[in-house]
């Protein structure tokens, strides 16, 4: 049944597991190692420093996708994989623990650095001009308009720079409506969130940017302008810490609310392009379709950043290419979720959220509201990250 589910694209874990098996058999596994309809508040968000969340040692329970890989490699049957997965993780439908009756912890998402930061250079805002496209239910472009946003450039050294786009504060509806096609049960209930202004990376952190700060490049699909992958949540947090120390500014991962707000950029449709998506607009598994869109390419690898059209905030690849880590712990619904845009750091589930889908994903996993998660130490070749900077 899991194979049939994978073939139909309905089971994300089965799909990704089978994809991993095929690729692992083919080669050795790498060693672990103001846009429309927005109520604006402030162009520059403010943030209070606090101690960073405590990181816990990785659980001895294997991540679901890694378990599927291992079982496949040792030749166990599909039935064994299903039974073993049930044994290790329990049924997806088993009752969830009763929610904590206390208010959720909404620790400010700006971590304090434990080392002395450099003095930050003044921010000089520049203007970025670009085109924004909208598509109909069949994926045909029906509108193209001019847009411009403010941004600043962070110099990382050795001619490597980082463009940080200004995201105006505002209020939006987070999550997906009950009738949205292919939605997950963890995407509701929809709720209103007020997000302060912040700056976000124009695209996913590239290999050149990662190399400039971390002095290594773990990516499988090499290319200076491709997104870095094979990075865990822990790796991404360490990158943010070192970048903050170098620049004197506070860099971090986005909260889940900030990520979705920035992805939507004032839209309410499943994708910021409109009701559907095509492989002319994003890098995902084009052998599957969403809505009435046609099939397209399955590139099976990352693509250089800025290859596809941006959204109204000037952000690229918020749909597809690589999954992007967020600060938050995973919760299976939005009951009692923070409404101020901060990261949800309370709870017993230590897995961390990922958003946006990847080149391996079916199109519905690339929707604005789609959610995924994995262990904070997990690394794979379709997971990267994007930065947020909060400037007082």
C-alpha positions as CSV (number, residue, x, y, z in Angstrom):
1,X,0.0,0.0,0.0
2,X,2.9,2.4,0.7
3,X,4.3,1.7,-2.8
4,X,0.9,2.5,-4.3
5,X,0.7,5.6,-2.2
6,X,4.1,6.6,-3.3
7,X,3.2,6.0,-6.9
8,X,0.1,8.2,-6.6
9,X,2.1,10.9,-4.8
10,X,-0.2,11.0,-1.7
11,X,2.3,9.9,0.9
12,X,5.2,12.3,1.3
13,X,7.3,9.9,3.4
14,X,6.8,7.0,1.0
15,X,7.6,9.2,-2.0
16,X,10.7,10.6,-0.5
17,X,11.8,7.2,0.8
18,X,11.5,5.5,-2.6
19,X,13.3,8.4,-4.2
20,X,16.2,8.1,-1.7
21,X,16.4,4.3,-2.3
22,X,16.8,4.7,-6.0
23,X,19.5,7.3,-5.6
24,X,21.3,5.5,-2.8
25,X,21.5,2.4,-5.0
26,X,22.9,4.5,-7.8
27,X,25.8,6.0,-5.8
28,X,27.4,6.0,-2.3
29,X,25.6,7.9,0.4
30,X,27.4,11.0,1.5
31,X,29.0,10.9,5.0
32,X,27.0,12.8,7.6
33,X,29.2,15.3,8.7
34,X,3.9,47.2,-0.4
35,X,2.3,44.4,-2.2
36,X,-1.4,44.0,-2.5
37,X,-3.7,43.5,0.5
38,X,-1.1,43.9,3.2
39,X,-1.7,46.0,6.3
40,X,1.7,47.5,6.9
41,X,3.2,48.4,10.2
42,X,6.9,49.1,10.2
43,X,9.5,48.8,7.5
44,X,12.2,47.9,10.0
45,X,11.2,45.3,12.6
46,X,12.5,45.6,16.2
47,X,13.7,42.6,18.2
48,X,14.7,41.9,21.8
49,X,17.7,39.7,22.3
50,X,17.3,36.6,24.4
51,X,19.2,33.4,25.0
52,X,19.1,30.9,22.2
53,X,17.0,27.8,22.6
54,X,18.8,24.9,24.1
55,X,19.7,22.3,21.5
56,X,19.2,18.7,22.5
57,X,21.2,15.7,21.4
58,X,19.8,13.8,18.4
59,X,17.2,11.2,19.3
60,X,18.2,7.6,19.0
61,X,15.0,7.0,17.1
62,X,15.8,7.1,13.4
63,X,14.1,9.8,11.2
64,X,11.3,8.3,9.2
65,X,13.0,8.9,5.9
66,X,16.3,7.5,7.0
67,X,14.6,4.3,8.3
68,X,13.0,3.8,4.9
69,X,16.4,4.2,3.2
70,X,18.1,1.6,5.5
71,X,15.3,-1.0,5.1
72,X,15.4,-0.6,1.4
73,X,19.1,-1.0,1.2
74,X,19.2,-4.3,3.2
75,X,16.6,-5.8,0.9
76,X,13.7,-5.9,3.3
77,X,10.3,-6.1,1.7
78,X,7.8,-3.3,1.6
79,X,5.8,-5.0,4.3
80,X,8.8,-5.1,6.6
81,X,9.3,-1.4,6.0
82,X,5.7,-0.7,7.0
83,X,5.8,-2.9,10.1
84,X,9.2,-1.5,11.1
85,X,8.1,2.1,10.6
86,X,5.0,1.4,12.7
87,X,7.1,-0.1,15.4
88,X,9.6,2.7,15.6
89,X,7.4,5.7,15.0
90,X,3.8,4.5,15.7
91,X,0.9,5.0,13.4
92,X,0.4,8.4,11.9
93,X,-3.2,8.1,13.1
94,X,-2.5,7.3,16.7
95,X,-3.9,9.7,19.3
96,X,-1.8,12.7,20.0
97,X,-0.8,13.6,23.6
98,X,-3.2,16.1,25.2
99,X,-2.1,19.7,24.5
100,X,-0.3,21.6,27.2
101,X,-2.8,23.9,28.9
102,X,-0.2,26.5,29.5
103,X,0.3,29.3,27.1
104,X,2.9,28.5,24.3
105,X,6.4,29.7,24.8
106,X,6.9,32.6,22.3
107,X,10.6,33.3,23.0
108,X,11.8,36.1,20.8
109,X,13.4,34.6,17.7
110,X,16.5,36.7,17.8
111,X,19.3,34.7,19.5
112,X,21.9,36.5,21.5
113,X,25.5,35.9,20.6
114,X,27.8,34.6,23.2
115,X,30.8,36.3,21.7
116,X,31.5,40.0,21.0
117,X,30.1,41.1,17.7
118,X,31.9,43.4,15.2
119,X,30.5,46.9,14.9
120,X,27.8,46.8,12.3
121,X,28.3,49.1,9.3
122,X,25.4,51.4,8.4
123,X,22.7,49.9,6.2
124,X,22.4,51.6,2.8
125,X,19.1,50.7,1.2
126,X,19.0,50.2,-2.6
127,X,16.2,49.6,-5.0
128,X,15.6,46.3,-6.8
129,X,13.3,46.4,-9.8
130,X,11.8,43.2,-11.2
131,X,8.8,41.6,-12.9
132,X,6.1,39.6,-11.0
133,X,4.0,37.1,-12.9
134,X,0.5,35.6,-12.2
135,X,-0.8,32.4,-13.8
136,X,-4.3,30.9,-14.3
137,X,-5.5,27.5,-13.2
138,X,-3.7,25.9,-16.3
139,X,-0.4,27.5,-15.4
140,X,-0.4,30.1,-18.3
141,X,0.9,33.5,-17.5
142,X,-2.0,36.0,-17.5
143,X,-0.4,39.0,-15.9
144,X,3.1,40.5,-15.7
145,X,3.7,43.6,-13.7
146,X,6.6,45.8,-12.6
147,X,7.6,45.8,-8.9
148,X,10.3,47.3,-6.8
149,X,11.5,46.7,-3.3
150,X,14.3,48.0,-1.0
151,X,17.2,45.9,0.1
152,X,20.7,46.1,1.5
153,X,23.9,44.3,0.6
154,X,26.0,42.5,3.2
155,X,29.7,42.1,2.2
156,X,31.0,38.6,3.2
157,X,34.5,39.1,1.8
158,X,36.3,37.8,-1.3
159,X,33.7,39.4,-3.6
160,X,30.9,37.4,-2.0
161,X,27.8,39.4,-1.1
162,X,24.4,38.7,0.5
163,X,21.3,40.6,-0.7
164,X,18.7,41.1,2.1
165,X,15.3,42.2,1.0
166,X,13.1,44.5,3.1
167,X,9.9,42.7,4.1
168,X,7.3,45.2,5.4
169,X,5.4,44.2,8.5
170,X,1.8,43.3,8.2
171,X,-1.1,40.9,9.0
172,X,-2.0,37.7,7.1
173,X,-3.9,34.5,7.4
174,X,-1.5,31.7,8.1
175,X,-2.3,28.1,7.0
176,X,-4.5,26.7,4.3
177,X,-8.3,26.8,4.0
178,X,-10.1,23.5,4.4
179,X,-10.9,23.3,0.7
180,X,-7.4,23.8,-0.7
181,X,-6.4,20.8,-2.8
182,X,-3.8,18.5,-1.4
183,X,-3.6,20.3,2.0
184,X,-2.2,18.6,5.0
185,X,-4.0,18.2,8.3
186,X,-1.3,20.1,10.0
187,X,-1.9,23.2,8.0
188,X,-4.8,24.4,10.1
189,X,-6.7,26.0,11.6
190,X,-6.1,29.1,9.6
191,X,-5.3,32.0,12.0
192,X,-4.4,35.6,11.8
193,X,-0.8,36.5,12.5
194,X,0.7,40.0,12.9
195,X,4.3,40.0,11.7
196,X,6.8,42.8,12.4
197,X,9.0,44.0,9.6
198,X,12.3,42.2,8.9
199,X,14.9,41.6,6.1
200,X,15.1,38.2,4.4
201,X,17.6,36.6,2.0
202,X,16.8,37.2,-1.6
203,X,17.4,33.5,-2.2
204,X,18.5,30.4,-0.3
205,X,22.1,30.6,1.1
206,X,24.4,29.8,-1.8
207,X,27.5,27.6,-1.7
208,X,29.7,30.6,-2.2
209,X,28.1,32.4,0.8
210,X,28.3,29.3,3.0
211,X,32.0,28.8,2.0
212,X,32.7,32.4,2.9
213,X,31.5,32.0,6.4
214,X,32.0,28.4,7.3
215,X,35.1,27.7,5.1
216,X,33.7,24.5,3.8
217,X,31.1,23.4,1.2
218,X,29.1,20.2,2.0
219,X,26.8,20.4,-1.0
220,X,26.3,17.4,-3.3
221,X,25.3,19.5,-6.4
222,X,28.3,21.8,-6.7
223,X,28.0,25.3,-8.0
224,X,28.8,28.7,-6.4
225,X,25.4,30.0,-7.3
226,X,23.4,26.9,-6.3
227,X,21.9,26.7,-2.9
228,X,24.0,24.9,-0.3
229,X,22.5,21.6,0.9
230,X,23.5,18.7,3.1
231,X,23.2,21.2,6.0
232,X,21.4,20.4,9.2
233,X,19.3,22.8,11.3
234,X,22.3,22.9,13.7
235,X,24.7,23.8,10.8
236,X,22.3,26.6,9.7
237,X,22.1,28.0,13.3
238,X,25.9,27.9,13.5
239,X,26.2,29.8,10.2
240,X,23.8,32.5,11.5
241,X,25.9,32.8,14.7
242,X,29.2,33.2,12.8
243,X,27.6,35.7,10.3
244,X,26.2,37.7,13.2
245,X,29.6,37.8,14.8
246,X,31.3,38.9,11.6
247,X,28.8,41.6,10.6
248,X,27.6,42.9,14.0
249,X,24.0,42.4,12.9
250,X,21.6,39.7,14.1
251,X,21.1,37.0,11.5
252,X,19.0,33.9,12.2
253,X,16.6,31.4,10.6
254,X,13.1,32.7,10.0
255,X,10.2,31.7,12.2
256,X,7.6,29.6,10.4
257,X,5.2,32.5,10.4
258,X,7.8,34.9,8.9
259,X,8.6,32.3,6.2
260,X,4.9,31.9,5.1
261,X,4.2,35.6,5.3
262,X,7.2,36.3,3.1
263,X,6.4,33.5,0.7
264,X,2.8,34.7,0.2
265,X,3.8,38.3,-0.3
266,X,0.2,39.5,0.0
267,X,-1.4,36.6,-1.9
268,X,-3.9,34.1,-0.7
269,X,-3.6,31.4,-3.4
270,X,-1.8,28.1,-3.0
271,X,1.3,29.5,-4.7
272,X,2.4,33.1,-4.9
273,X,2.1,32.7,-8.7
274,X,-1.6,31.9,-8.4
275,X,-3.7,28.7,-8.3
276,X,-1.0,26.4,-9.7
277,X,2.6,26.1,-10.6
278,X,4.7,24.8,-13.5
279,X,8.3,23.8,-14.0
280,X,8.8,27.1,-15.9
281,X,8.3,28.8,-12.6
282,X,10.0,26.5,-10.0
283,X,12.2,23.5,-9.6
284,X,10.2,20.5,-8.4
285,X,9.2,17.0,-9.6
286,X,7.3,17.9,-12.8
287,X,6.1,14.4,-13.4
288,X,3.3,15.3,-11.0
289,X,0.8,18.2,-11.5
290,X,-1.3,20.5,-9.4
291,X,-4.7,21.5,-10.5
292,X,-5.0,21.8,-14.3
293,X,-1.4,22.6,-14.9
294,X,0.6,20.4,-17.4
295,X,3.4,18.0,-16.6
296,X,6.9,19.4,-16.9
297,X,10.5,18.6,-16.2
298,X,12.0,16.6,-13.3
299,X,15.5,18.0,-13.0
300,X,16.6,15.7,-10.1
301,X,19.0,18.3,-8.8
302,X,19.2,21.9,-7.5
303,X,19.3,24.8,-9.9
304,X,21.2,28.1,-9.6
305,X,19.4,30.8,-7.6
306,X,17.5,33.5,-9.5
307,X,16.7,31.1,-12.3
308,X,12.9,31.5,-11.8
309,X,10.6,34.5,-11.3
310,X,10.5,36.1,-7.8
311,X,7.4,36.9,-5.7
312,X,6.2,40.4,-4.9
313,X,8.8,40.8,-2.1
314,X,11.6,40.1,-4.6
315,X,12.3,36.6,-3.1
316,X,13.4,33.7,-5.3
317,X,12.8,30.0,-5.0
318,X,10.3,30.1,-2.1
319,X,8.7,27.3,-4.1
320,X,11.0,24.3,-4.7
321,X,14.8,23.9,-5.2
322,X,15.5,23.0,-1.5
323,X,13.5,22.7,1.6
324,X,14.3,25.6,4.0
325,X,14.8,25.2,7.7
326,X,12.8,27.4,10.1
327,X,13.5,28.1,13.8
328,X,10.3,26.5,15.1
329,X,9.7,23.1,16.7
330,X,7.0,21.0,14.9
331,X,3.4,20.9,16.1
332,X,0.8,18.9,14.3
333,X,-1.7,21.8,14.1
334,X,-1.9,25.6,14.8
335,X,-4.0,25.4,18.0
336,X,-2.4,27.9,20.5
337,X,0.2,28.9,18.0
338,X,1.9,32.4,18.5
339,X,0.1,35.2,16.7
340,X,2.9,37.7,16.8
341,X,5.2,36.2,14.2
342,X,7.6,34.6,16.7
343,X,8.9,31.1,16.6
344,X,7.0,28.4,18.4
345,X,9.7,26.8,20.6
346,X,7.7,25.0,23.2
347,X,6.6,21.4,23.0
348,X,8.0,17.9,23.3
349,X,8.6,17.3,19.6
350,X,12.2,18.3,19.0
351,X,12.0,18.0,15.2
352,X,12.4,21.3,13.3
353,X,10.3,22.7,10.6
354,X,11.1,23.0,6.9
355,X,9.2,24.9,4.3
356,X,9.0,25.4,0.5
357,X,9.5,22.0,-1.0
358,X,12.4,20.9,-3.1
359,X,13.5,19.6,-6.5
360,X,12.4,16.1,-5.3
361,X,8.9,17.3,-4.2
362,X,5.5,16.9,-5.8
363,X,4.1,20.3,-6.5
364,X,1.6,20.3,-3.6
365,X,4.5,20.1,-1.2
366,X,5.7,23.4,-2.6
367,X,2.6,25.3,-1.7
368,X,2.8,28.4,0.6
369,X,1.1,26.5,3.5
370,X,2.8,23.1,3.1
371,X,4.9,21.9,6.1
372,X,7.6,19.3,6.6
373,X,10.0,18.5,9.5
374,X,13.0,16.4,10.5
375,X,15.5,16.0,13.2
376,X,17.7,19.0,13.9
377,X,20.8,17.0,13.1
378,X,19.5,15.6,9.8
379,X,21.3,16.3,6.5
380,X,20.3,15.5,3.0
381,X,20.8,16.9,-0.5
382,X,17.4,18.7,-0.8
383,X,17.5,20.7,2.4
384,X,19.1,24.2,2.7
385,X,18.1,27.4,4.4
386,X,17.4,31.1,4.0
387,X,18.4,34.0,6.3
388,X,16.5,36.6,8.3
389,X,18.0,39.8,9.7
390,X,16.2,42.0,12.2
391,X,17.5,45.6,12.3
392,X,16.6,47.9,15.2
